Amino acid sequence: MQNYREDKIDRVRELAMQTILRVYGAGAYANVALAETLRAAQPTERDRRFLTELVYGVVKAGDTIDYMIGKYVSDLRKAQPAIRTLLRLGFYQIFFMDKIPVSAACNTAVELAKKYGRRGAASFVNGVLRTALREPERAALPKGRDARSLALREQHPLWMTERWVRAYGYERAEALCRCNNTSAPLSVRTNTLCISRTQLIEKFETAGVKARTSAWVPEGVILRAHGALNVLAPLHEGLAQVQGESSMLVAHVLAPEPGMTVIDACAAPGGKTTHIAQRMENRGRILAFDIYEEKIRRIERNAKRLSVSIIETAVLDAREIGVHYKEQADRVLVDAPCSGLGVLRRKPDARWRKSASDRKTLPPLQREILASAAQAVRKGGVLVYSTCTMEDCENTAVVEHFLKTHPDFSLEETGAFLPGKKRAEQMVQIMPETDGPDGFFIARMRRL
């Protein structure tokens, strides 16, 4: 560590560096690491927004920002982790952010390099950033209409853009990537056990939050200019639950009724489970399972906050449900573990944590869970399969395989059970770039 001046270090940028280091170095999830930083630092609202933009922006840029740095640095991997992070922060501010004084970005990076780096690190950081400012054209991204150029321009892994270009064509793949780079709207579900949607919107607006109704689900509310979630009273008071609009469609397709017995096979963290309870007017029985004790506790905390009393939780592998609960449920939901490619907007680091091998490892697990859960469905009962991805191998292929091997189940017209505009679709696929909400797949089957 060299001599540095603390008064020249911008605290928000230092917090961003420390948070990003946890993501890259310790494998922390960006949203978790950032939330912990915000709780500890308690920044002003303006600083909170700036810190969030820095952390999420750098993490989301991933290979793209390293590609740009590589035009000025021969081998970024040789630099210390802190120095790599400082360069990523510097390049993000220079090339991706408007209205940021580049002098502030560079000066703070140099002082932080003195504080966290070895001798010579500050000169190295200063030289790279100043060169980037003088010669920005060197960092230009390719303009071609190919998967690699698309991946770099739109900050996605190459395997992902290759797959989407093959599946959808270039234009649609580009639209999907661009959609993933937008900010997902924050939607909440009205807890209709306690309040109406109109009353909830009034409460949010009284708290200074802009709110509007969802066009997709009758309980949905879209929040804008909402600030930090940990200070929103309606959430703490159990009047609402954060949940995506697509996710809210699932309980409607399942269509549980008061007094029924329902099994949620992969229930954590409980958003769909508690929504099912609302649809049942908190009357009946819901069995909610997960393989992790901590996730079970999250379901229980959510249920308590939302005044739901009919959920019974247990640690259980979904592949064993059929053995323990054979033909005991009127409704069974399998919201299966999946690649999660439909919700990339919500998790800036998720795209870089995914693997091309998921299409090989996930479908066998999904088929096994679905086959086991199906055994718990009573004759005449309903089985719903859902994922938050658009991958056919995890969606239609899984359902088609199930139906071929389970002739006692028939596929219903899932689109007819949507709460808003009906869709003439046997299996519903929501696409974020065309439909708006998160990418989601839902299929409804009935046991004969």
FIBA-151456 format. One line per 10 residues: number of its first residue (from 1); their letters; for each residue x, y, z of C-alpha. Coordinates in pm, 1 decimal, padded with zeros to 6 digits, always signed. Each point is the difference from the previous one (the first is absolute). Example, Ala and Ser with C-alpha at 12.3 -4.5 7.8 and 13.67 -1.06 7.14 Angstrom:
% FIBA-151456
1 = AS = +01230.0,-00450.0,+00780.0 | +00137.0,+00344.0,-00066.0
% end
This chain:
% FIBA-151456
1 = MQNYREDKID = +00000.0,+00000.0,+00000.0 | +00130.5,+00344.5,-00094.4 | -00071.2,+00336.9,+00156.3 | -00345.0,+00118.2,-00093.6 | -00233.1,+00282.5,+00090.5 | -00324.3,-00112.4,+00158.6 | -00161.9,+00335.1,-00078.0 | +00045.1,-00069.3,-00372.0 | -00180.2,-00331.8,+00014.8 | -00368.0,-00000.5,-00084.1
11 = RVRELAMQTI = -00162.4,-00228.8,+00255.7 | -00271.5,-00125.6,-00235.3 | +00253.7,-00112.7,-00258.3 | +00201.8,-00173.4,+00269.8 | -00310.6,-00181.3,+00121.0 | -00070.7,-00101.5,-00359.8 | +00351.6,-00139.9,-00035.4 | -00031.5,-00198.0,+00323.4 | -00339.9,-00137.4,-00098.4 | +00112.3,-00103.0,-00349.3
21 = LRVYGAGAYA = +00305.3,-00167.9,+00149.0 | -00231.8,-00216.5,+00207.0 | -00190.0,-00099.8,-00312.6 | +00307.2,-00090.7,-00202.8 | +00226.8,-00116.0,+00279.0 | -00230.0,-00166.0,+00251.7 | -00277.3,-00109.6,-00237.0 | -00261.9,+00214.6,+00173.3 | -00323.2,+00076.3,-00182.9 | -00005.1,+00362.0,-00110.7
31 = NVALAETLRA = -00341.3,+00078.2,+00147.3 | +00090.0,-00158.9,+00334.2 | +00341.4,+00167.6,+00021.2 | -00147.2,+00337.7,-00093.5 | -00283.8,-00031.1,+00252.0 | +00250.2,-00074.0,+00275.7 | +00213.3,+00298.0,-00103.0 | -00302.2,+00230.7,-00002.1 | -00113.7,-00117.1,+00342.6 | +00344.2,+00056.3,+00147.6
41 = AQPTERDRRF = +00074.3,+00334.7,-00168.2 | -00348.5,+00157.3,+00015.2 | +00070.5,+00238.2,-00291.3 | -00225.1,+00282.3,-00111.0 | -00258.0,-00079.6,-00265.5 | +00215.1,+00163.1,-00267.0 | +00308.2,-00197.1,+00104.2 | -00206.0,-00319.4,+00018.8 | -00103.5,+00040.2,-00363.0 | +00356.5,+00077.6,-00110.1
51 = LTELVYGVVK = +00143.9,-00295.5,+00190.1 | -00264.0,-00232.9,-00142.7 | +00070.4,+00119.3,-00354.5 | +00375.6,-00053.3,+00042.1 | -00026.2,-00348.0,+00148.6 | -00273.3,-00133.9,-00223.7 | +00140.3,+00169.7,-00309.3 | +00351.9,-00137.2,+00036.1 | -00117.4,-00350.6,+00089.2 | -00248.7,-00009.7,-00287.2
61 = AGDTIDYMIG = +00257.4,+00122.1,-00252.4 | +00217.4,-00301.8,+00080.5 | +00201.3,-00121.1,-00299.9 | -00084.6,+00313.5,-00197.5 | +00181.6,+00234.2,+00234.5 | +00297.6,-00238.6,+00020.9 | +00010.9,-00008.1,-00380.1 | +00019.5,+00379.5,-00002.9 | +00271.8,+00011.6,+00266.0 | +00189.3,-00261.8,-00200.8
71 = KYVSDLRKAQ = +00047.8,+00255.4,-00276.8 | +00225.8,+00194.6,+00238.4 | +00141.4,-00273.7,+00226.3 | +00184.2,-00305.9,-00128.6 | -00119.4,-00240.6,+00271.5 | -00255.3,+00122.5,+00253.6 | +00023.9,-00329.9,+00187.6 | +00347.2,+00091.5,+00127.8 | -00132.5,+00299.9,+00192.0 | -00103.5,-00026.6,+00364.3
81 = PAIRTLLRLG = -00375.2,-00058.6,+00051.3 | -00039.7,+00348.7,+00148.4 | +00177.0,+00157.8,-00296.5 | -00209.0,-00194.9,-00250.4 | -00309.3,+00122.8,+00181.4 | +00118.5,+00360.3,-00005.3 | +00060.6,-00018.6,-00374.4 | -00345.1,-00148.7,-00053.8 | -00155.0,+00277.8,+00208.2 | +00199.3,+00262.5,-00187.3
91 = FYQIFFMDKI = -00092.9,-00133.5,-00343.3 | -00363.8,-00032.9,+00095.7 | -00014.7,+00364.1,+00105.0 | +00188.9,+00119.7,-00307.1 | -00185.0,-00200.2,-00264.4 | -00339.8,-00090.8,+00145.5 | -00108.0,+00286.3,+00227.2 | -00113.4,+00345.9,-00099.8 | +00051.4,+00313.3,+00209.3 | +00288.3,-00153.0,+00197.3
101 = PVSAACNTAV = +00306.8,+00226.5,+00033.4 | +00274.5,-00223.6,-00136.5 | +00254.4,+00183.7,+00210.3 | -00176.8,-00113.8,+00316.5 | -00012.5,-00357.6,-00124.6 | +00370.4,-00002.5,-00086.1 | +00125.2,+00185.3,+00307.0 | -00187.6,-00222.4,+00242.0 | +00118.4,-00311.5,-00184.6 | +00360.9,+00114.0,+00034.1
111 = ELAKKYGRRG = -00033.1,+00070.5,+00373.0 | -00171.3,-00333.9,+00054.0 | +00279.8,-00171.1,-00192.5 | +00244.7,+00156.8,+00245.3 | -00210.4,-00121.7,+00291.8 | -00064.0,-00354.8,-00119.8 | +00269.5,-00073.8,-00255.5 | +00369.7,-00080.5,-00007.6 | +00268.6,+00251.0,-00089.3 | -00050.4,+00126.4,-00351.9
121 = AASFVNGVLR = -00369.2,-00089.7,-00008.5 | -00111.9,+00362.0,+00013.1 | +00217.6,+00095.7,-00297.9 | -00130.6,-00301.1,-00191.5 | -00365.1,+00087.4,+00066.8 | +00058.2,+00365.9,-00081.0 | +00175.6,-00084.9,-00324.7 | -00266.9,-00240.0,-00121.0 | -00291.5,+00230.6,+00080.9 | +00166.8,+00309.9,-00146.6
131 = TALREPERAA = +00081.0,-00189.6,-00318.6 | -00360.9,-00113.7,-00024.4 | -00111.0,+00362.4,+00029.4 | +00244.2,+00112.6,-00270.5 | -00065.0,-00290.4,-00235.0 | -00359.3,-00118.0,+00059.9 | -00027.2,-00141.6,-00352.4 | +00221.1,-00291.8,+00102.0 | -00280.2,-00125.9,+00226.4 | -00259.0,-00003.1,-00279.3
141 = LPKGRDARSL = -00215.1,-00312.8,-00007.3 | -00050.9,-00199.0,-00322.8 | -00303.2,+00092.5,-00209.5 | -00059.2,-00330.1,-00177.3 | -00331.1,-00188.5,-00010.0 | +00147.4,-00315.7,+00145.6 | -00032.9,-00165.2,+00340.1 | +00344.5,+00107.4,+00123.9 | -00051.7,+00366.7,-00088.9 | -00345.9,-00011.9,+00154.3
151 = ALREQHPLWM = +00138.5,-00154.6,+00319.1 | +00258.8,+00275.2,+00039.2 | -00230.7,+00289.2,-00087.3 | -00284.8,-00119.3,+00218.9 | +00207.1,-00139.6,+00289.7 | -00102.3,-00365.9,-00018.5 | +00198.0,-00326.1,+00000.8 | +00083.7,-00120.3,-00350.4 | -00163.8,-00341.3,+00046.9 | -00325.4,+00174.1,+00088.5
161 = TERWVRAYGY = -00010.7,+00223.5,-00306.7 | +00101.6,-00291.3,-00222.3 | -00292.5,-00203.7,+00130.3 | -00250.8,+00282.6,-00036.8 | +00112.2,+00090.5,-00351.7 | -00048.7,-00363.6,-00100.1 | -00337.4,-00026.8,+00174.0 | -00157.5,+00338.5,-00080.5 | +00201.0,+00160.8,-00277.5 | +00231.3,+00299.5,+00038.0
171 = ERAEALCRCN = -00258.0,+00279.5,+00035.4 | -00197.2,-00169.7,+00272.3 | +00314.9,-00111.1,+00183.5 | +00121.4,+00359.9,-00004.7 | -00335.8,+00121.9,+00133.4 | +00014.6,-00257.3,+00280.0 | +00352.1,+00105.1,+00098.4 | -00097.7,+00366.4,+00002.0 | -00303.9,-00078.6,+00210.2 | +00223.4,-00178.0,+00251.3
181 = NTSAPLSVRT = +00203.5,+00319.0,+00031.0 | -00298.2,+00210.2,+00102.7 | -00120.3,+00046.2,+00355.2 | -00274.8,-00244.9,+00083.7 | -00312.1,+00162.4,+00144.1 | -00056.1,-00066.7,+00367.9 | -00330.0,-00176.1,+00044.0 | -00170.7,-00097.6,+00323.3 | -00297.7,-00221.3,+00071.5 | -00283.3,+00142.3,+00204.0
191 = NTLCISRTQL = -00068.6,-00211.8,+00306.4 | -00371.6,-00028.2,-00064.1 | -00046.2,-00169.7,+00336.9 | +00060.4,+00340.0,+00157.6 | -00056.6,+00275.3,-00254.4 | -00133.1,+00078.3,-00346.8 | +00225.5,+00101.5,-00286.1 | -00155.1,+00347.0,-00010.2 | +00068.1,+00050.3,+00370.6 | +00356.3,-00128.1,-00037.3
201 = IEKFETAGVK = +00072.9,+00244.6,-00281.0 | -00131.9,+00281.4,+00218.6 | +00235.0,-00106.1,+00280.8 | +00300.1,-00005.1,-00233.4 | -00087.8,+00340.5,-00140.5 | -00038.0,+00138.2,+00351.9 | +00353.7,-00126.7,+00064.4 | +00122.2,+00193.7,-00305.4 | +00023.2,-00301.3,-00231.4 | -00137.8,+00014.9,-00353.0
211 = ARTSAWVPEG = -00219.5,-00304.5,-00057.7 | -00226.7,-00132.8,-00273.2 | -00202.7,-00312.3,-00060.5 | +00141.2,-00299.0,-00187.3 | -00163.0,-00084.6,-00330.2 | +00083.5,-00368.0,+00046.8 | -00131.2,-00096.4,+00342.8 | -00280.9,+00143.8,+00213.4 | +00214.7,+00006.0,+00315.9 | +00303.1,+00155.3,-00167.9
221 = VILRAHGALN = +00132.5,+00349.7,+00066.8 | +00294.0,+00156.5,-00183.6 | +00216.2,+00234.7,+00207.0 | +00210.8,+00282.9,-00138.2 | +00231.3,+00244.2,+00175.7 | -00030.6,-00216.3,+00306.6 | +00331.5,+00042.6,+00182.2 | +00138.7,-00266.7,+00230.2 | -00235.5,-00292.1,+00061.0 | +00100.2,-00029.7,+00364.7
231 = VLAPLHEGLA = -00182.5,+00321.9,+00080.1 | -00327.1,-00075.1,-00179.0 | -00259.1,-00044.5,+00274.7 | -00257.7,-00197.2,-00207.2 | +00255.7,-00276.4,-00049.1 | +00095.3,-00015.6,+00368.1 | -00362.4,+00006.3,+00104.3 | -00078.5,-00305.3,-00211.9 | -00226.6,+00186.0,-00238.6 | +00205.7,-00095.3,-00303.9
241 = QVQGESSMLV = +00259.3,-00247.6,-00123.5 | +00269.3,+00070.2,-00257.6 | -00072.3,-00232.7,-00292.3 | +00037.3,+00015.7,-00377.4 | -00311.0,+00028.4,-00216.6 | +00081.5,-00320.9,-00187.4 | +00051.3,-00182.0,+00327.5 | -00342.8,+00114.9,+00117.1 | -00161.7,-00166.1,-00301.5 | +00089.0,-00343.8,+00136.5
251 = AHVLAPEPGM = -00248.3,-00001.8,+00289.6 | -00275.8,+00104.4,-00240.2 | +00081.1,-00284.3,-00236.7 | +00012.0,-00242.2,+00295.3 | -00344.7,+00132.9,+00100.5 | -00017.3,-00137.4,+00356.2 | -00325.8,+00033.0,+00189.2 | -00073.3,+00051.8,+00369.7 | +00011.3,-00326.2,+00194.0 | +00227.0,-00181.7,-00243.6
261 = TVIDACAAPG = +00325.3,-00179.4,+00077.9 | +00285.6,+00145.8,-00203.4 | +00365.3,-00102.6,-00026.9 | +00268.9,+00248.1,-00100.0 | +00289.7,-00229.9,-00082.7 | +00281.9,+00257.3,-00028.1 | -00146.1,+00276.7,+00209.8 | +00276.1,+00233.3,+00120.0 | +00000.7,+00289.8,+00054.9 | -00378.4,-00021.8,+00017.2
271 = GKTTHIAQRM = -00128.3,+00260.5,-00242.7 | -00216.3,-00241.5,-00196.3 | -00084.9,-00197.3,+00315.9 | -00147.1,+00300.4,+00177.8 | -00175.5,+00108.1,-00319.5 | -00165.5,-00342.6,-00015.9 | -00112.4,+00053.5,+00360.8 | -00158.0,+00329.8,-00101.0 | -00181.8,-00167.5,-00286.4 | -00128.1,-00254.3,+00254.2
281 = ENRGRILAFD = -00112.4,+00281.6,+00234.4 | +00231.5,-00152.1,+00259.9 | -00227.9,-00304.5,+00027.5 | +00121.7,-00351.0,-00066.9 | +00346.7,-00153.2,+00018.7 | +00323.6,+00080.8,-00182.6 | +00305.1,-00223.7,+00031.5 | +00316.4,+00190.5,-00092.1 | +00333.1,-00175.0,-00048.7 | +00361.1,+00088.7,-00063.4
291 = IYEEKIRRIE = +00331.2,-00176.5,+00052.9 | +00159.0,+00277.0,+00207.6 | -00095.9,+00082.7,+00357.7 | +00081.7,+00369.0,-00038.1 | -00228.5,+00026.8,-00302.5 | -00275.9,-00167.9,+00196.8 | +00041.4,+00267.5,+00266.2 | -00037.6,+00267.9,-00267.9 | -00332.5,-00151.9,-00103.3 | -00113.1,+00002.1,+00361.9
301 = RNAKRLSVSI = +00106.4,+00362.2,+00051.3 | -00183.2,+00109.0,-00314.6 | -00312.5,-00188.8,+00101.7 | +00000.7,+00155.9,+00346.4 | +00051.3,+00352.1,-00135.8 | -00287.9,-00048.0,-00244.6 | -00234.6,-00148.5,+00264.2 | -00016.8,-00335.0,-00178.3 | -00070.1,-00292.9,+00232.5 | -00071.7,-00299.3,-00226.5
311 = IETAVLDARE = +00355.9,-00074.2,-00115.9 | +00175.3,-00303.5,+00145.3 | +00372.8,-00010.7,-00079.1 | +00249.8,-00284.9,-00002.4 | +00348.0,-00070.9,-00129.5 | -00053.2,-00251.0,-00279.3 | +00159.5,-00074.9,-00335.3 | -00267.7,+00054.4,-00265.2 | +00105.1,-00327.5,-00162.2 | -00141.7,-00182.3,+00303.3
321 = IGVHYKEQAD = -00340.2,+00169.0,+00018.0 | -00179.4,-00276.5,-00185.5 | +00117.5,-00259.7,+00249.3 | -00124.1,+00193.3,+00303.9 | -00319.1,+00163.4,-00133.7 | -00139.2,-00234.9,-00261.8 | -00330.2,+00131.7,-00141.1 | -00054.6,+00236.8,+00294.9 | -00019.1,+00338.7,-00176.1 | -00264.8,+00176.0,-00205.9
331 = RVLVDAPCSG = +00263.0,+00227.8,-00147.6 | +00376.3,-00043.5,-00034.2 | +00239.6,+00270.3,-00112.7 | +00347.9,-00078.4,-00130.4 | +00181.8,+00330.5,-00038.3 | +00312.5,-00181.5,-00105.4 | +00365.5,+00090.5,+00048.2 | +00103.0,+00147.5,-00334.2 | +00260.0,+00204.8,-00184.9 | -00184.4,+00322.5,+00088.6
341 = LGVLRRKPDA = +00070.3,+00166.9,-00333.4 | -00335.1,+00177.4,+00014.0 | +00093.6,+00215.6,+00299.0 | +00346.9,+00123.7,-00098.3 | -00115.6,+00362.3,+00028.3 | -00043.4,-00043.0,+00374.2 | +00341.9,-00148.1,+00078.6 | +00292.6,+00181.8,-00161.5 | +00252.8,-00276.4,+00066.6 | -00231.7,-00290.2,-00086.0
351 = RWRKSASDRK = +00091.2,-00008.6,-00368.9 | +00363.2,-00064.6,+00091.2 | -00087.5,-00270.5,+00252.5 | -00197.9,-00204.7,-00251.0 | +00155.4,-00280.0,-00199.9 | -00060.0,-00144.5,-00344.4 | +00002.4,-00341.1,+00168.5 | -00327.8,+00081.7,+00182.1 | -00198.0,-00130.5,-00296.6 | +00154.3,-00342.3,+00063.8
361 = TLPPLQREIL = -00019.5,-00013.4,+00379.6 | -00333.6,+00169.0,+00072.2 | -00256.1,-00185.6,-00218.0 | +00067.1,-00342.9,+00158.2 | -00054.3,+00153.3,+00344.8 | -00313.3,+00181.2,-00115.2 | -00144.0,-00319.1,-00149.8 | +00070.6,-00191.3,+00319.1 | -00165.0,+00262.5,+00222.4 | -00305.4,+00024.1,-00226.0
371 = ASAAQAVRKG = -00045.1,-00377.8,-00010.0 | +00018.5,-00027.4,+00377.9 | -00231.0,+00295.5,+00066.6 | -00255.4,-00140.9,-00243.3 | -00049.6,-00301.3,+00225.5 | -00137.0,+00233.5,+00268.0 | -00285.3,+00120.8,-00223.6 | -00342.2,-00149.2,+00062.8 | -00210.7,-00120.0,-00290.5 | -00162.7,+00304.3,-00154.6
381 = GVLVYSTCTM = +00262.2,+00223.1,+00161.3 | +00230.6,+00248.2,-00168.2 | +00377.1,+00006.0,-00044.1 | +00172.6,+00324.0,-00104.2 | +00359.6,+00017.1,-00121.2 | +00175.4,+00336.1,-00018.8 | +00347.0,+00148.9,-00047.7 | +00148.1,+00347.7,-00033.0 | +00182.9,-00076.3,-00322.6 | -00065.4,-00014.4,-00374.0
391 = EDCENTAVVE = +00205.7,-00311.0,-00072.1 | -00206.4,-00257.0,-00191.6 | +00206.8,-00286.4,+00139.9 | -00109.5,+00103.2,+00351.5 | -00357.3,+00083.4,-00094.8 | -00195.5,-00157.8,-00283.7 | +00239.0,-00294.2,-00029.5 | -00039.3,-00082.6,+00370.8 | -00380.2,+00016.6,-00019.2 | -00018.0,-00199.9,-00322.3
401 = HFLKTHPDFS = +00223.3,-00270.3,+00147.6 | -00218.0,-00010.2,+00311.1 | -00321.9,-00035.9,-00198.2 | +00145.5,-00281.3,-00211.3 | +00097.4,-00192.2,+00310.8 | -00314.3,+00086.5,+00199.1 | -00307.2,-00072.9,-00213.0 | -00223.9,+00060.5,+00301.9 | +00069.5,+00374.1,-00032.4 | -00128.6,+00230.7,-00272.6
411 = LEETGAFLPG = +00120.9,+00346.4,-00094.0 | -00262.1,+00272.1,+00036.1 | -00005.2,+00330.4,-00185.9 | +00216.7,+00186.8,+00248.1 | -00058.3,+00338.2,-00164.0 | -00369.9,-00021.5,+00078.4 | +00077.4,+00020.0,+00372.6 | +00189.2,+00330.6,-00012.6 | -00177.4,+00263.7,+00211.5 | +00009.0,+00274.3,-00259.9
421 = KKRAEQMVQI = +00005.7,-00037.5,-00376.1 | -00030.7,-00367.1,-00090.0 | +00246.7,-00160.2,-00238.5 | -00082.1,-00293.9,-00225.3 | +00307.9,-00188.9,+00112.8 | +00026.8,-00352.3,+00134.2 | +00314.6,+00107.4,+00182.5 | +00064.1,+00366.4,+00081.1 | +00339.9,+00153.9,-00068.3 | +00046.6,+00359.9,+00114.3
431 = MPETDGPDGF = +00286.1,+00179.0,-00177.7 | +00144.1,+00311.5,+00166.5 | +00093.5,+00184.0,-00320.3 | -00348.7,-00033.9,-00153.8 | -00239.0,-00046.6,+00293.2 | +00165.9,+00226.2,+00257.0 | +00001.4,-00207.5,+00321.1 | +00275.2,-00248.2,+00083.3 | +00052.4,-00303.1,-00219.2 | -00216.0,-00280.1,+00137.5
441 = FIARMRRL = -00144.0,-00334.8,-00104.5 | -00320.2,-00159.1,+00135.4 | -00173.8,-00325.3,-00089.7 | -00319.3,-00133.1,+00161.8 | -00082.4,-00371.4,-00001.9 | -00289.4,-00196.1,+00144.7 | +00002.6,-00354.4,+00132.3 | -00265.7,-00209.4,-00169.1
% end
